Amino acid sequence: MQFPQKREVDMKYARAIALMVLALPMAAAAQLGSSQRIAANVPFEFVAWNKVVPAGNCIVQRTSMSGSTLTIQNTKAGMSTLALSREDRAKTATGAYTLVFHRYGTRHFLAQVKIADGTVYMLPESKLERELRAQNTAPQDQIVLASVK
């Protein structure tokens, strides 16, 4: 009978520890993100960071500890997308959860996710929105109320 050499055992432990160290921040981010889920019934199709999201019940959730990545889901349509965002603070907290869309005619683009405490997640313009803006088309803001889920 041959026993494993000490180096082999040390490597197994090192791999196990490395996996735990890598998995821990992801688990923490998932837990942190679940506390910031908001839901809204969006009555129109919209674009979130170059991805079309169908009309219906949408859930927005932070998926990174820094808050820079958001998951946007339409559960009924079975779709989900990630969107990068920039976190900012409003001058005053409104006490309301809202999704702010830029509207160009019949096209809608998710621009901001506002949290009741004054946190604002700002999404970058998609390629199509930049093209519409380049045609000197001014967007109109359309606000959809949301709630904590």
ZASEVO-361603 format. One record per atom (N, C-alpha, C, O): residue number from 1; y, z, x; residue in three letters; atom name. Coordinates in steps of 0.02 Angstrom, whole numbers, plus 50000, padded with zeros to 5 digits. Atoms other than C-alpha are relative to their C-alpha. Layout:
<recs>
<NUM,<Y,Z,X>,'ALA','CA'>
...
</recs>
This chain:
<recs>
<1,<49942,50000,50042>,'MET','N'>
<1,<50000,50000,50000>,'MET','CA'>
<1,<50062,50000,50045>,'MET','C'>
<1,<50067,50037,50093>,'MET','O'>
<2,<49940,50007,49959>,'GLN','N'>
<2,<50169,49949,50067>,'GLN','CA'>
<2,<50061,50022,49960>,'GLN','C'>
<2,<50072,50000,49904>,'GLN','O'>
<3,<49940,49975,50033>,'PHE','N'>
<3,<50330,50039,50023>,'PHE','CA'>
<3,<50058,49953,50017>,'PHE','C'>
<3,<50060,49924,50072>,'PHE','O'>
<4,<49943,50043,49984>,'PRO','N'>
<4,<50493,49942,50009>,'PRO','CA'>
<4,<50041,50031,50056>,'PRO','C'>
<4,<50047,50092,50062>,'PRO','O'>
<5,<49959,49976,49945>,'GLN','N'>
<5,<50603,49954,50160>,'GLN','CA'>
<5,<50066,50027,49973>,'GLN','C'>
<5,<50089,50006,49920>,'GLN','O'>
<6,<49938,49968,50021>,'LYS','N'>
<6,<50761,50058,50149>,'LYS','CA'>
<6,<50054,49949,49986>,'LYS','C'>
<6,<50093,49958,49939>,'LYS','O'>
<7,<49949,50051,50009>,'ARG','N'>
<7,<50871,49903,50164>,'ARG','CA'>
<7,<49993,49967,49932>,'ARG','C'>
<7,<50043,49954,49898>,'ARG','O'>
<8,<50012,50031,50066>,'GLU','N'>
<8,<50790,49824,50008>,'GLU','CA'>
<8,<50023,50046,49944>,'GLU','C'>
<8,<50054,50023,49896>,'GLU','O'>
<9,<49980,49951,50051>,'VAL','N'>
<9,<50817,49983,49906>,'VAL','CA'>
<9,<50076,50005,49998>,'VAL','C'>
<9,<50105,50006,49944>,'VAL','O'>
<10,<49928,49996,49997>,'ASP','N'>
<10,<50998,49996,49965>,'ASP','CA'>
<10,<50033,49939,49968>,'ASP','C'>
<10,<50083,49946,49933>,'ASP','O'>
<11,<49972,50061,50029>,'MET','N'>
<11,<51031,49815,49914>,'MET','CA'>
<11,<49994,50001,49924>,'MET','C'>
<11,<50039,49979,49889>,'MET','O'>
<12,<50010,49996,50073>,'LYS','N'>
<12,<50959,49845,49739>,'LYS','CA'>
<12,<50052,50046,49970>,'LYS','C'>
<12,<50082,50030,49919>,'LYS','O'>
<13,<49949,49953,50025>,'TYR','N'>
<13,<51073,49996,49715>,'TYR','CA'>
<13,<50070,49970,50006>,'TYR','C'>
<13,<50111,49979,49961>,'TYR','O'>
<14,<49934,50030,49991>,'ALA','N'>
<14,<51222,49901,49784>,'ALA','CA'>
<14,<50013,49947,49946>,'ALA','C'>
<14,<50068,49944,49920>,'ALA','O'>
<15,<49993,50050,50054>,'ARG','N'>
<15,<51192,49759,49659>,'ARG','CA'>
<15,<50012,50034,49933>,'ARG','C'>
<15,<50055,50012,49895>,'ARG','O'>
<16,<49992,49964,50063>,'ALA','N'>
<16,<51175,49882,49515>,'ALA','CA'>
<16,<50069,50030,49995>,'ALA','C'>
<16,<50101,50026,49942>,'ALA','O'>
<17,<49933,49970,50001>,'ILE','N'>
<17,<51336,49970,49562>,'ILE','CA'>
<17,<50053,49945,49993>,'ILE','C'>
<17,<50101,49954,49956>,'ILE','O'>
<18,<49953,50056,50005>,'ALA','N'>
<18,<51427,49804,49584>,'ALA','CA'>
<18,<50004,49974,49928>,'ALA','C'>
<18,<50058,49960,49903>,'ALA','O'>
<19,<50001,50023,50070>,'LEU','N'>
<19,<51373,49749,49410>,'LEU','CA'>
<19,<50036,50049,49954>,'LEU','C'>
<19,<50073,50028,49910>,'LEU','O'>
<20,<49966,49950,50042>,'MET','N'>
<20,<51432,49912,49333>,'MET','CA'>
<20,<50075,49998,50011>,'MET','C'>
<20,<50114,50004,49964>,'MET','O'>
<21,<49929,50003,49985>,'VAL','N'>
<21,<51599,49900,49422>,'VAL','CA'>
<21,<50033,49939,49968>,'VAL','C'>
<21,<50089,49943,49944>,'VAL','O'>
<22,<49974,50060,50032>,'LEU','N'>
<22,<51623,49723,49357>,'LEU','CA'>
<22,<50000,50005,49924>,'LEU','C'>
<22,<50046,49981,49891>,'LEU','O'>
<23,<50006,49996,50073>,'ALA','N'>
<23,<51566,49764,49179>,'ALA','CA'>
<23,<50047,50052,49970>,'ALA','C'>
<23,<50068,50044,49913>,'ALA','O'>
<24,<49959,49946,50027>,'LEU','N'>
<24,<51671,49922,49158>,'LEU','CA'>
<24,<50069,49976,49977>,'LEU','C'>
<24,<50089,49993,49922>,'LEU','O'>
<25,<49935,50023,50025>,'PRO','N'>
<25,<51843,49836,49150>,'PRO','CA'>
<25,<49994,49955,49938>,'PRO','C'>
<25,<50037,49958,49894>,'PRO','O'>
<26,<50009,50042,50059>,'MET','N'>
<26,<51776,49708,49026>,'MET','CA'>
<26,<49986,50042,49938>,'MET','C'>
<26,<50013,50027,49885>,'MET','O'>
<27,<50013,49956,50057>,'ALA','N'>
<27,<51709,49845,48914>,'ALA','CA'>
<27,<50063,50038,49980>,'ALA','C'>
<27,<50076,50047,49920>,'ALA','O'>
<28,<49937,49966,50015>,'ALA','N'>
<28,<51874,49938,48927>,'ALA','CA'>
<28,<50049,49953,49966>,'ALA','C'>
<28,<50083,49973,49918>,'ALA','O'>
<29,<49955,50049,50032>,'ALA','N'>
<29,<51971,49781,48884>,'ALA','CA'>
<29,<49979,49986,49929>,'ALA','C'>
<29,<50021,49980,49885>,'ALA','O'>
<30,<50025,50012,50068>,'ALA','N'>
<30,<51861,49749,48733>,'ALA','CA'>
<30,<50017,50059,49956>,'ALA','C'>
<30,<50037,50049,49898>,'ALA','O'>
<31,<49984,49941,50040>,'GLN','N'>
<31,<51887,49928,48674>,'GLN','CA'>
<31,<50075,50003,49986>,'GLN','C'>
<31,<50096,50018,49930>,'GLN','O'>
<32,<49928,49999,50008>,'LEU','N'>
<32,<52074,49919,48703>,'LEU','CA'>
<32,<50022,49946,49951>,'LEU','C'>
<32,<50066,49958,49909>,'LEU','O'>
<33,<49981,50054,50044>,'GLY','N'>
<33,<52086,49752,48615>,'GLY','CA'>
<33,<49983,50014,49928>,'GLY','C'>
<33,<50019,49993,49883>,'GLY','O'>
<34,<50020,49988,50069>,'SER','N'>
<34,<51994,49813,48461>,'SER','CA'>
<34,<50049,50046,49964>,'SER','C'>
<34,<50051,50046,49903>,'SER','O'>
<35,<49951,49957,50033>,'SER','N'>
<35,<52132,49940,48430>,'SER','CA'>
<35,<50062,49963,49979>,'SER','C'>
<35,<50104,49991,49943>,'SER','O'>
<36,<49941,50039,50016>,'GLN','N'>
<36,<52261,49802,48413>,'GLN','CA'>
<36,<49982,49938,49958>,'GLN','C'>
<36,<50010,49885,49969>,'GLN','O'>
<37,<50018,50056,50043>,'ARG','N'>
<37,<52180,49691,48281>,'ARG','CA'>
<37,<50046,49997,49940>,'ARG','C'>
<37,<50055,50046,49904>,'ARG','O'>
<38,<49960,50009,50060>,'ILE','N'>
<38,<52295,49621,48150>,'ILE','CA'>
<38,<49973,49940,49962>,'ILE','C'>
<38,<49947,49892,49992>,'ILE','O'>
<39,<50027,50053,50042>,'ALA','N'>
<39,<52247,49510,48004>,'ALA','CA'>
<39,<50056,49973,49956>,'ALA','C'>
<39,<50101,50009,49935>,'ALA','O'>
<40,<49951,50033,50042>,'ALA','N'>
<40,<52350,49385,47905>,'ALA','CA'>
<40,<49966,49942,49963>,'ALA','C'>
<40,<49923,49908,49991>,'ALA','O'>
<41,<50024,50058,50037>,'ASN','N'>
<41,<52313,49259,47769>,'ASN','CA'>
<41,<50052,49945,50010>,'ASN','C'>
<41,<50105,49945,49980>,'ASN','O'>
<42,<49953,50054,49982>,'VAL','N'>
<42,<52395,49102,47840>,'VAL','CA'>
<42,<49986,49941,49953>,'VAL','C'>
<42,<49931,49914,49954>,'VAL','O'>
<43,<50012,50051,50050>,'PRO','N'>
<43,<52418,48972,47702>,'PRO','CA'>
<43,<50003,49928,50025>,'PRO','C'>
<43,<50001,49881,49985>,'PRO','O'>
<44,<49995,50068,49973>,'PHE','N'>
<44,<52430,48823,47820>,'PHE','CA'>
<44,<49962,49996,50066>,'PHE','C'>
<44,<49951,50047,50100>,'PHE','O'>
<45,<50031,50013,49935>,'GLU','N'>
<45,<52341,48746,47969>,'GLU','CA'>
<45,<50054,50007,50053>,'GLU','C'>
<45,<50112,49989,50042>,'GLU','O'>
<46,<49950,49992,49947>,'PHE','N'>
<46,<52426,48786,48134>,'PHE','CA'>
<46,<49967,49989,50068>,'PHE','C'>
<46,<49906,49988,50074>,'PHE','O'>
<47,<50022,50010,49931>,'VAL','N'>
<47,<52413,48757,48321>,'VAL','CA'>
<47,<50015,50064,50039>,'VAL','C'>
<47,<50071,50090,50037>,'VAL','O'>
<48,<49992,49943,49955>,'ALA','N'>
<48,<52386,48902,48441>,'ALA','CA'>
<48,<49976,49978,50068>,'ALA','C'>
<48,<49917,49971,50080>,'ALA','O'>
<49,<50014,50021,49931>,'TRP','N'>
<49,<52396,48849,48623>,'TRP','CA'>
<49,<49953,49940,50003>,'TRP','C'>
<49,<49899,49944,50033>,'TRP','O'>
<50,<50034,50064,50001>,'ASN','N'>
<50,<52334,48670,48595>,'ASN','CA'>
<50,<49935,49998,49960>,'ASN','C'>
<50,<49898,49950,49964>,'ASN','O'>
<51,<50060,49998,50041>,'LYS','N'>
<51,<52195,48721,48474>,'LYS','CA'>
<51,<50022,50006,49927>,'LYS','C'>
<51,<50063,50048,49910>,'LYS','O'>
<52,<49983,49998,50071>,'VAL','N'>
<52,<52205,48686,48286>,'VAL','CA'>
<52,<49959,50055,49966>,'VAL','C'>
<52,<49898,50058,49974>,'VAL','O'>
<53,<50032,49945,50037>,'VAL','N'>
<53,<52167,48838,48178>,'VAL','CA'>
<53,<50009,49985,49926>,'VAL','C'>
<53,<50065,49975,49903>,'VAL','O'>
<54,<49994,50016,50072>,'PRO','N'>
<54,<52127,48804,47994>,'PRO','CA'>
<54,<50034,50056,49961>,'PRO','C'>
<54,<50036,50113,49983>,'PRO','O'>
<55,<49969,49951,50044>,'ALA','N'>
<55,<52218,48891,47853>,'ALA','CA'>
<55,<49948,50051,49978>,'ALA','C'>
<55,<49889,50035,49975>,'ALA','O'>
<56,<50046,49948,50023>,'GLY','N'>
<56,<52143,49054,47792>,'GLY','CA'>
<56,<50013,50067,50033>,'GLY','C'>
<56,<50066,50077,50064>,'GLY','O'>
<57,<49993,49933,49972>,'ASN','N'>
<57,<52115,49233,47847>,'ASN','CA'>
<57,<49991,49997,50076>,'ASN','C'>
<57,<49938,49977,50101>,'ASN','O'>
<58,<50001,50002,49927>,'CYS','N'>
<58,<52157,49247,48032>,'CYS','CA'>
<58,<50006,50070,50028>,'CYS','C'>
<58,<50042,50112,50001>,'CYS','O'>
<59,<49997,49936,49965>,'ILE','N'>
<59,<52130,49392,48150>,'ILE','CA'>
<59,<50025,49987,50070>,'ILE','C'>
<59,<50000,49943,50105>,'ILE','O'>
<60,<49973,50006,49932>,'VAL','N'>
<60,<52232,49412,48309>,'VAL','CA'>
<60,<49986,50066,50035>,'VAL','C'>
<60,<49997,50120,50008>,'VAL','O'>
<61,<50021,49940,49963>,'GLN','N'>
<61,<52171,49532,48442>,'GLN','CA'>
<61,<50013,49990,50074>,'GLN','C'>
<61,<50003,49936,50101>,'GLN','O'>
<62,<49993,50003,49927>,'ARG','N'>
<62,<52215,49573,48622>,'ARG','CA'>
<62,<49931,50000,50032>,'ARG','C'>
<62,<49886,50036,50010>,'ARG','O'>
<63,<50064,50002,49966>,'THR','N'>
<63,<52073,49530,48739>,'THR','CA'>
<63,<50005,50015,50074>,'THR','C'>
<63,<49956,50007,50111>,'THR','O'>
<64,<49993,49979,49931>,'SER','N'>
<64,<52144,49587,48904>,'SER','CA'>
<64,<50041,50064,50001>,'SER','C'>
<64,<50081,50076,49957>,'SER','O'>
<65,<49964,49937,49995>,'MET','N'>
<65,<52209,49755,48961>,'MET','CA'>
<65,<50075,49990,50007>,'MET','C'>
<65,<50114,50032,49984>,'MET','O'>
<66,<49929,50012,49992>,'SER','N'>
<66,<52375,49679,49007>,'SER','CA'>
<66,<50032,49973,49936>,'SER','C'>
<66,<50093,49973,49930>,'SER','O'>
<67,<49973,50027,50062>,'GLY','N'>
<67,<52392,49604,48833>,'GLY','CA'>
<67,<50019,49927,50005>,'GLY','C'>
<67,<50043,49899,49956>,'GLY','O'>
<68,<49978,50069,49991>,'SER','N'>
<68,<52421,49431,48905>,'SER','CA'>
<68,<49954,49949,49968>,'SER','C'>
<68,<49974,49891,49959>,'SER','O'>
<69,<50047,50046,50032>,'THR','N'>
<69,<52268,49353,48823>,'THR','CA'>
<69,<49986,50025,49929>,'THR','C'>
<69,<49969,50083,49919>,'THR','O'>
<70,<50013,49984,50070>,'LEU','N'>
<70,<52248,49349,48634>,'LEU','CA'>
<70,<49941,49958,49976>,'LEU','C'>
<70,<49933,49900,49996>,'LEU','O'>
<71,<50052,50038,50035>,'THR','N'>
<71,<52097,49298,48531>,'THR','CA'>
<71,<50026,49989,49929>,'THR','C'>
<71,<50048,50036,49896>,'THR','O'>
<72,<49979,50017,50068>,'ILE','N'>
<72,<52141,49208,48370>,'ILE','CA'>
<72,<49938,49972,49965>,'ILE','C'>
<72,<49909,49923,49987>,'ILE','O'>
<73,<50061,50019,50036>,'GLN','N'>
<73,<51999,49193,48244>,'GLN','CA'>
<73,<50015,49983,49928>,'GLN','C'>
<73,<50059,50013,49896>,'GLN','O'>
<74,<50003,50012,50071>,'ASN','N'>
<74,<51975,49115,48075>,'ASN','CA'>
<74,<49927,50011,49982>,'ASN','C'>
<74,<49885,49967,49993>,'ASN','O'>
<75,<50070,49981,50010>,'THR','N'>
<75,<51817,49203,48019>,'THR','CA'>
<75,<49965,49957,49949>,'THR','C'>
<75,<49906,49941,49957>,'THR','O'>
<76,<50032,50042,50051>,'LYS','N'>
<76,<51785,49097,47865>,'LYS','CA'>
<76,<49982,49932,50028>,'LYS','C'>
<76,<49929,49905,50011>,'LYS','O'>
<77,<50013,50065,49970>,'ALA','N'>
<77,<51797,48936,47965>,'ALA','CA'>
<77,<49953,50006,50060>,'ALA','C'>
<77,<49929,49955,50085>,'ALA','O'>
<78,<50045,49990,49944>,'GLY','N'>
<78,<51692,49013,48104>,'GLY','CA'>
<78,<50028,49975,50066>,'GLY','C'>
<78,<49990,49951,50108>,'GLY','O'>
<79,<49971,50024,49937>,'MET','N'>
<79,<51814,48970,48242>,'MET','CA'>
<79,<50040,50055,50033>,'MET','C'>
<79,<50066,50101,50001>,'MET','O'>
<80,<49963,49951,49960>,'SER','N'>
<80,<51896,49068,48381>,'SER','CA'>
<80,<50029,49964,50060>,'SER','C'>
<80,<49999,49918,50087>,'SER','O'>
<81,<49970,50029,49941>,'THR','N'>
<81,<52014,49024,48521>,'THR','CA'>
<81,<50038,50054,50039>,'THR','C'>
<81,<50058,50105,50011>,'THR','O'>
<82,<49961,49955,49957>,'LEU','N'>
<82,<52099,49111,48666>,'LEU','CA'>
<82,<50069,49969,50010>,'LEU','C'>
<82,<50075,49908,50014>,'LEU','O'>
<83,<49933,50024,49986>,'ALA','N'>
<83,<52285,49098,48696>,'ALA','CA'>
<83,<50034,50048,50048>,'ALA','C'>
<83,<50032,50109,50039>,'ALA','O'>
<84,<49961,49959,49954>,'LEU','N'>
<84,<52388,49159,48841>,'LEU','CA'>
<84,<50066,50018,49967>,'LEU','C'>
<84,<50093,49978,49928>,'LEU','O'>
<85,<49936,49979,50029>,'SER','N'>
<85,<52544,49256,48794>,'SER','CA'>
<85,<50038,50040,50052>,'SER','C'>
<85,<50011,50062,50103>,'SER','O'>
<86,<49957,49959,49958>,'ARG','N'>
<86,<52688,49346,48873>,'ARG','CA'>
<86,<50024,50058,49957>,'ARG','C'>
<86,<50051,50048,49902>,'ARG','O'>
<87,<49981,49941,50039>,'GLU','N'>
<87,<52721,49524,48814>,'GLU','CA'>
<87,<50073,50016,50012>,'GLU','C'>
<87,<50098,50014,50068>,'GLU','O'>
<88,<49929,49983,49997>,'ASP','N'>
<88,<52899,49573,48774>,'ASP','CA'>
<88,<50012,50057,49950>,'ASP','C'>
<88,<49967,50076,49913>,'ASP','O'>
<89,<49981,49947,50047>,'ARG','N'>
<89,<52990,49710,48677>,'ARG','CA'>
<89,<50060,49977,49960>,'ARG','C'>
<89,<50108,49950,49987>,'ARG','O'>
<90,<49942,50014,50043>,'ALA','N'>
<90,<53104,49685,48528>,'ALA','CA'>
<90,<50051,50055,50011>,'ALA','C'>
<90,<50034,50110,50033>,'ALA','O'>
<91,<49947,49949,49991>,'LYS','N'>
<91,<53271,49777,48532>,'LYS','CA'>
<91,<49988,50059,49954>,'LYS','C'>
<91,<50002,50116,49971>,'LYS','O'>
<92,<50015,49946,50048>,'THR','N'>
<92,<53218,49875,48378>,'THR','CA'>
<92,<49931,49987,49970>,'THR','C'>
<92,<49912,49929,49959>,'THR','O'>
<93,<50065,50006,50032>,'ALA','N'>
<93,<53047,49909,48303>,'ALA','CA'>
<93,<50011,49988,49925>,'ALA','C'>
<93,<50051,50023,49894>,'ALA','O'>
<94,<49991,50017,50071>,'THR','N'>
<94,<53032,49832,48129>,'THR','CA'>
<94,<49953,50040,49955>,'THR','C'>
<94,<49966,50046,49895>,'THR','O'>
<95,<50050,49965,50040>,'GLY','N'>
<95,<52882,49933,48072>,'GLY','CA'>
<95,<49953,49953,49964>,'GLY','C'>
<95,<49912,49974,49924>,'GLY','O'>
<96,<50042,50049,50034>,'ALA','N'>
<96,<52799,49771,48015>,'ALA','CA'>
<96,<49961,49959,50052>,'ALA','C'>
<96,<49982,49951,50109>,'ALA','O'>
<97,<50041,50045,49960>,'TYR','N'>
<97,<52661,49661,48085>,'TYR','CA'>
<97,<50012,49930,49973>,'TYR','C'>
<97,<50003,49918,49913>,'TYR','O'>
<98,<49987,50067,50023>,'THR','N'>
<98,<52706,49477,48078>,'THR','CA'>
<98,<49976,49948,50050>,'THR','C'>
<98,<49971,49961,50110>,'THR','O'>
<99,<50013,50059,49959>,'LEU','N'>
<99,<52653,49307,48143>,'LEU','CA'>
<99,<50059,49954,49989>,'LEU','C'>
<99,<50078,49940,49932>,'LEU','O'>
<100,<49942,50045,50005>,'VAL','N'>
<100,<52800,49192,48181>,'VAL','CA'>
<100,<49978,49931,50022>,'VAL','C'>
<100,<49950,49922,50076>,'VAL','O'>
<101,<50019,50069,49987>,'PHE','N'>
<101,<52771,49005,48173>,'PHE','CA'>
<101,<50062,49957,50007>,'PHE','C'>
<101,<50112,49969,49973>,'PHE','O'>
<102,<49950,50052,49998>,'HIS','N'>
<102,<52881,48860,48226>,'HIS','CA'>
<102,<49975,49944,49956>,'HIS','C'>
<102,<49918,49921,49963>,'HIS','O'>
<103,<50020,50052,50047>,'ARG','N'>
<103,<52878,48730,48088>,'ARG','CA'>
<103,<50041,49937,50014>,'ARG','C'>
<103,<50103,49939,50016>,'ARG','O'>
<104,<49970,50066,49993>,'TYR','N'>
<104,<52914,48545,48118>,'TYR','CA'>
<104,<49972,49958,49943>,'TYR','C'>
<104,<49916,49933,49949>,'TYR','O'>
<105,<50026,50037,50058>,'GLY','N'>
<105,<52897,48458,47950>,'GLY','CA'>
<105,<49941,50038,49970>,'GLY','C'>
<105,<49948,50093,49945>,'GLY','O'>
<106,<50060,49968,50027>,'THR','N'>
<106,<52718,48497,47897>,'THR','CA'>
<106,<49957,50031,50056>,'THR','C'>
<106,<49903,50058,50042>,'THR','O'>
<107,<50039,49973,49943>,'ARG','N'>
<107,<52659,48551,48071>,'ARG','CA'>
<107,<50025,50070,50018>,'ARG','C'>
<107,<50086,50082,50021>,'ARG','O'>
<108,<49984,49931,49984>,'HIS','N'>
<108,<52653,48735,48118>,'HIS','CA'>
<108,<49969,50019,50067>,'HIS','C'>
<108,<49913,49999,50083>,'HIS','O'>
<109,<50022,49978,49934>,'PHE','N'>
<109,<52638,48814,48290>,'PHE','CA'>
<109,<50011,50075,50005>,'PHE','C'>
<109,<50067,50099,49994>,'PHE','O'>
<110,<49993,49927,49992>,'LEU','N'>
<110,<52603,48999,48321>,'LEU','CA'>
<110,<50044,50013,50062>,'LEU','C'>
<110,<50027,49991,50117>,'LEU','O'>
<111,<49953,49988,49946>,'ALA','N'>
<111,<52750,49059,48426>,'ALA','CA'>
<111,<50000,50073,50023>,'ALA','C'>
<111,<50007,50087,50082>,'ALA','O'>
<112,<49996,49929,49984>,'GLN','N'>
<112,<52747,49250,48417>,'GLN','CA'>
<112,<49955,50040,49955>,'GLN','C'>
<112,<49942,50023,49897>,'GLN','O'>
<113,<50036,49949,50038>,'VAL','N'>
<113,<52641,49396,48362>,'VAL','CA'>
<113,<50040,50064,50010>,'VAL','C'>
<113,<50046,50089,50066>,'VAL','O'>
<114,<49958,49940,49995>,'LYS','N'>
<114,<52751,49546,48321>,'LYS','CA'>
<114,<49962,50060,49973>,'LYS','C'>
<114,<49933,50058,49919>,'LYS','O'>
<115,<50034,49937,50017>,'ILE','N'>
<115,<52680,49722,48317>,'ILE','CA'>
<115,<50052,50049,49975>,'ILE','C'>
<115,<50110,50047,49996>,'ILE','O'>
<116,<49954,49953,50032>,'ALA','N'>
<116,<52759,49863,48215>,'ALA','CA'>
<116,<50041,50042,50049>,'ALA','C'>
<116,<50098,50060,50034>,'ALA','O'>
<117,<49964,49957,49952>,'ASP','N'>
<117,<52808,49964,48370>,'ASP','CA'>
<117,<50052,49963,50041>,'ASP','C'>
<117,<50085,49992,50084>,'ASP','O'>
<118,<49950,50040,49965>,'GLY','N'>
<118,<52919,49822,48433>,'GLY','CA'>
<118,<49971,49956,50055>,'GLY','C'>
<118,<50008,49918,50086>,'GLY','O'>
<119,<50032,50043,49951>,'THR','N'>
<119,<52793,49738,48548>,'THR','CA'>
<119,<49997,49929,49972>,'THR','C'>
<119,<49980,49919,49913>,'THR','O'>
<120,<50001,50070,50021>,'VAL','N'>
<120,<52806,49548,48540>,'VAL','CA'>
<120,<49959,49961,50051>,'VAL','C'>
<120,<49972,49964,50111>,'VAL','O'>
<121,<50040,50044,49958>,'TYR','N'>
<121,<52674,49429,48609>,'TYR','CA'>
<121,<50025,49929,49988>,'TYR','C'>
<121,<50020,49903,49933>,'TYR','O'>
<122,<49971,50066,50006>,'MET','N'>
<122,<52755,49261,48644>,'MET','CA'>
<122,<49951,49949,50029>,'MET','C'>
<122,<49931,49954,50087>,'MET','O'>
<123,<50046,50052,49977>,'LEU','N'>
<123,<52642,49108,48655>,'LEU','CA'>
<123,<50039,49940,50027>,'LEU','C'>
<123,<50093,49925,50001>,'LEU','O'>
<124,<49965,50059,49973>,'PRO','N'>
<124,<52691,48956,48760>,'PRO','CA'>
<124,<49994,49942,49951>,'PRO','C'>
<124,<49949,49939,49910>,'PRO','O'>
<125,<50002,50060,50042>,'GLU','N'>
<125,<52730,48792,48675>,'GLU','CA'>
<125,<49940,49958,50019>,'GLU','C'>
<125,<49921,49952,50077>,'GLU','O'>
<126,<50055,50046,49987>,'SER','N'>
<126,<52584,48674,48656>,'SER','CA'>
<126,<50029,49932,50021>,'SER','C'>
<126,<50090,49922,50016>,'SER','O'>
<127,<49978,50066,49979>,'LYS','N'>
<127,<52593,48496,48721>,'LYS','CA'>
<127,<50033,49963,49942>,'LYS','C'>
<127,<50085,49932,49950>,'LYS','O'>
<128,<49973,50034,50059>,'LEU','N'>
<128,<52622,48428,48545>,'LEU','CA'>
<128,<50068,50029,49980>,'LEU','C'>
<128,<50113,49991,49962>,'LEU','O'>
<129,<49935,49969,50017>,'GLU','N'>
<129,<52762,48553,48511>,'GLU','CA'>
<129,<50054,49978,50050>,'GLU','C'>
<129,<50111,49966,50030>,'GLU','O'>
<130,<49952,50023,49950>,'ARG','N'>
<130,<52847,48504,48675>,'ARG','CA'>
<130,<50022,49928,49985>,'ARG','C'>
<130,<50080,49911,49992>,'ARG','O'>
<131,<49984,50069,50017>,'GLU','N'>
<131,<52837,48321,48622>,'GLU','CA'>
<131,<50047,49997,49940>,'GLU','C'>
<131,<50094,49958,49940>,'GLU','O'>
<132,<49956,49999,50059>,'LEU','N'>
<132,<52914,48360,48452>,'LEU','CA'>
<132,<50070,50025,50019>,'LEU','C'>
<132,<50120,49999,49995>,'LEU','O'>
<133,<49935,49974,49979>,'ARG','N'>
<133,<53052,48462,48534>,'ARG','CA'>
<133,<50037,49948,50041>,'ARG','C'>
<133,<50099,49944,50037>,'ARG','O'>
<134,<49969,50052,49959>,'ALA','N'>
<134,<53085,48318,48656>,'ALA','CA'>
<134,<50032,49946,49957>,'ALA','C'>
<134,<50076,49910,49980>,'ALA','O'>
<135,<49972,50049,50047>,'GLN','N'>
<135,<53122,48208,48504>,'GLN','CA'>
<135,<50061,50029,49964>,'GLN','C'>
<135,<50084,50002,49914>,'GLN','O'>
<136,<49942,49966,50029>,'ASN','N'>
<136,<53267,48327,48466>,'ASN','CA'>
<136,<49988,50024,49929>,'ASN','C'>
<136,<50033,50024,49887>,'ASN','O'>
<137,<50017,49971,50065>,'THR','N'>
<137,<53176,48399,48316>,'THR','CA'>
<137,<50005,50075,50007>,'THR','C'>
<137,<49971,50105,50048>,'THR','O'>
<138,<49991,49927,49996>,'ALA','N'>
<138,<53233,48577,48286>,'ALA','CA'>
<138,<49949,50034,49956>,'ALA','C'>
<138,<49939,50015,49898>,'ALA','O'>
<139,<50050,49965,50041>,'PRO','N'>
<139,<53098,48697,48228>,'PRO','CA'>
<139,<50033,50050,49952>,'PRO','C'>
<139,<50088,50074,49965>,'PRO','O'>
<140,<49981,49946,50045>,'GLN','N'>
<140,<53116,48815,48081>,'GLN','CA'>
<140,<49948,50054,50008>,'GLN','C'>
<140,<49889,50040,50011>,'GLN','O'>
<141,<50047,49945,49996>,'ASP','N'>
<141,<53040,48987,48095>,'ASP','CA'>
<141,<49971,50015,49931>,'ASP','C'>
<141,<50006,50018,49882>,'ASP','O'>
<142,<50035,49979,50061>,'GLN','N'>
<142,<52911,49032,47964>,'GLN','CA'>
<142,<49961,50063,50017>,'GLN','C'>
<142,<49923,50064,50065>,'GLN','O'>
<143,<50030,49935,49986>,'ILE','N'>
<143,<52852,49212,47955>,'ILE','CA'>
<143,<49946,50015,49949>,'ILE','C'>
<143,<49955,50007,49889>,'ILE','O'>
<144,<50055,49979,50042>,'VAL','N'>
<144,<52685,49271,47887>,'VAL','CA'>
<144,<49987,50074,50014>,'VAL','C'>
<144,<49977,50093,50072>,'VAL','O'>
<145,<50013,49929,49992>,'LEU','N'>
<145,<52660,49457,47857>,'LEU','CA'>
<145,<49927,50012,50016>,'LEU','C'>
<145,<49883,49977,49990>,'LEU','O'>
<146,<50068,49983,49980>,'ALA','N'>
<146,<52505,49535,47934>,'ALA','CA'>
<146,<49990,50075,49990>,'ALA','C'>
<146,<50038,50112,49976>,'ALA','O'>
<147,<50015,49928,50006>,'SER','N'>
<147,<52419,49704,47927>,'SER','CA'>
<147,<49949,50019,50053>,'SER','C'>
<147,<49914,49976,50081>,'SER','O'>
<148,<50049,49975,49951>,'VAL','N'>
<148,<52315,49812,48043>,'VAL','CA'>
<148,<49932,49997,49967>,'VAL','C'>
<148,<49923,50015,49909>,'VAL','O'>
<149,<50068,50005,50027>,'LYS','N'>
<149,<52130,49781,48022>,'LYS','CA'>
<149,<49957,50050,50036>,'LYS','C'>
<149,<49897,50055,50021>,'LYS','O'>
</recs>
